Amino acid sequence: MKRRAWLGWMGTAGTAGMAGMAMAFASRAKAEPARSGATLGTVVEMQVVRLHLRHTWTTVMSSSEFRDVVRVQISRDGVTGLGEGAPIPRYRETATSALRALQSVRSLVEQSDPMLHVSLLQKIQRRLPGEWAAKAALSGALADWVGKRLGVPLHRYFGLDADATPVTTLSIGMDTPEMTQKKVQEAADFPVLKIKLGLNHDEETIAAIRKVTQKPLRVDVNEGWKSKEIAARKLDVLAKQGVELVEQPLPAAMLAEAKWLKTRSPVPIFADESCLASSDIPRIADTCHGVNIKLDKCGGVFEARNMIAVARAHGLRVMLGCMVSSSVSIAAAAHLSPLADVADLDGFLLIQNDTHESVGTRRGKLILSDRPGLGLVPR
Ligand code: MG
């Protein structure tokens, strides 16, 4: 990418608390020309980028006008890879903690050959507990670099058919019935919608949506129903309204109740907050019909590929999901999407200031770039 574009993002970077990290980046950027070239090893740069939402984004967990994400750029042999991760507050991650985590493994990455990304990511996993967004950003940058170095788009690196992508939902955040109806009408190009629920007036929200559309609906409760009895009653109502699936109806810790709910739910249940990475799947497999796999939860595109295999081995369906993200993150997930049953990869459609182009949609179907790596082009 163009150096000026990369430096220009500094103006969009986040809060005062991140200023120290941003300055660290700037001083490195100044020194870099002396280090460029094929023989000088791997160069790692990182920064925070603030993504501004089109609508205030409200779920049962939080409400926000913007989200800060971290980006990593890895350069070697004249090739540059770019990755992004969205820190998830529920797992006590912030952009500041993600940058600190990235700084702690920077020298390891700089001493490594990015082509050996599997062994590098194993070392990082051992050294760095948690901080999944930081790992997702690193993983994305490595995937982009490897794809560009080999001259293949990431889906071809994984041996996947670009024509086999699913339709992505467009998510409708919580709002008044009137605004929810307006957002549904704005989503005319998307044949399947995802609705955020989890409050007392869920039934009224779905009824208001059904007045303006008969499209298939998927629902995300984000742990909002606090007992199995409430969840069972609401699932019955949603089934009658044609809801196709429900994400995380109960709090993640309520595994016994979730197991009971699975046996009597008329709607398939997908685990999200109760399932971060591959190692969680054996523990939650009897509580759900599928899992929502997100790069920002599991630590990036390579672990997401592993997680899909583990989910399949447990007889589970696969959703590929996302946080509020730019095309940099969505592209990495979308290149894996031919392996998914359903996709919720709309993060880049929810923001005003996407910095890159890569993935497109046609009537909701994900369209992959055939450019090498993630296929990103600065806007
Ligand atoms: Mg969810």
Residues whose N, C-alpha, C, O or C-beta is under 5 A from the ligand:
A	BS01	MG	D220 E247 D272
